[in-house]
Amino acid sequence: MPSPGLHQEGDVPPPGDVTITDVVLRDGLQDEPVVVAVPDRVAVAAALATAGLRAIEAASFVNRARVPQMAGAEELFAALPRGGRVRYSALALNARGVARAVAVDVDEIVLVVSAGQGHSRANAGRAAEDVLAGFRDAVAGHPEAVFTGAVSTAFTCPFDGEIPPHRLLDVARGLAGMGVARMVLADTLGTTDPERIARTLATVQEALPDVEFGLHLHDARGQALDTVDAALELGVTRFDAAAGGYGGCPFAPGAHGNLATERLVAHLHARGVRTGIDEDALADAVRLVRQCLARGTPLS
């Protein structure tokens, strides 16, 4: 029998109750001490798609000198299995990253801005307002592209501490002003109390009712699933997670691994929430991720 949430092969599945974007190929790999070869990354993407993932964040178009694990992004996108129901996204931190993503027909380009100014300077090398300004020109210059948003350190910053809701809202409004109608809010450190995330999320939902918000959760204290439950009560239907729970941010001291996709899927299925994901096939994908990391090239 199929795992809960999976529809029989050949059926056209209705939309799931929740859409999960697996980010192991980007957020998962970027904090590991090895570089995974492009063919192995392609194999992981195919395994995730086989498991039923329909949204995969595959890479980031950033300076390879700063994040060597993301080298080969263009080669990766040229080799990814395309033409199915999977949408591949990639992260950009500036206009150059956007241009590189557009050139290889990325399905969705994720514009990343930090709510914490300290993290923005460490991660993007500029203040958040300057990052937003650069994105405005890039978005205007590429009307053919699909853009989504991601707000890093949306709740807690390793440099600035607790982020006030009005600060997060300023950044979210900046993205929304460019026409970005979908964005995820990241608990980058994974330490924020679920109740505070829920209160802040409700505030930004009320202020920006035309924006669809999702969550990108790290899991430092084993409370990410409690945050998921609170967000579901607020109508959130999109979550980021990483197969195997890998991940972190090289430029956020203290950042912990992502909420594991397999834990999130099992939790949602136990609650009767559909995802369209086969838990057994997902377990195979997690094993493949571990194998690919084991044979990766160590960073020099």
Summary of the structure (lengths in Angstrom):
residues: 300
radius of gyration: 17.7
end to end distance: 46.7
largest distance: 52.5
contacts: 1095
relative contact order: 0.18
helix: 42%
strand: 19%
